[in-house]
């Protein structure tokens, strides 16, 4: 199951820098995860200061 980023995202970019498959990019207002590319590793969730990435 892929992760998704909730609205609590503060656009710090920590998650994108940590993603081993580059599935995270800056969206219009918050970062977004490409569900097809996400390997469900949880790296993004472990570095997020606000807990925005959650399992979808």
C-alpha positions in Angstrom: 0.0 0.0 0.0 1.4 3.4 -1.0 1.9 6.4 1.2 0.1 9.7 0.7 0.9 13.1 2.1 -1.8 14.8 4.1 -2.6 18.6 4.2 -0.5 19.0 7.3 2.6 19.0 5.0 4.7 22.1 5.6 6.6 21.7 2.3 10.0 21.3 3.9 11.2 18.7 1.4 12.6 16.2 3.9 10.5 13.4 2.6 11.5 14.0 -1.1 15.2 13.9 -0.1 14.8 10.6 1.7 12.7 8.7 -0.9 14.9 6.0 -2.4 12.8 5.8 -5.6 12.1 9.5 -6.2 8.4 9.1 -5.9 7.9 12.4 -4.1 7.7 15.8 -5.7 6.5 19.3 -5.0 2.8 19.8 -5.8 0.9 23.0 -6.1 0.8 23.6 -2.3 2.3 20.5 -0.7 4.5 17.6 -1.6 2.8 14.7 -3.4 3.6 11.0 -3.7 3.3 9.0 -7.0 1.4 6.0 -5.7 2.6 3.9 -8.7 6.2 4.5 -7.9 6.0 4.3 -4.0 7.5 1.1 -2.6 5.9 1.5 0.8 9.2 1.7 2.6 8.2 4.4 5.1 11.3 6.5 4.7 9.3 9.6 4.1 7.2 9.1 7.3 10.2 8.6 9.5 11.8 12.0 8.6 8.7 14.2 8.4 8.5 16.7 11.2 4.7 16.9 11.1 3.8 13.3 10.3 2.2 14.2 6.9 3.0 11.0 5.0 0.6 8.3 6.0 -0.3 4.9 4.5 -3.1 5.3 2.0 
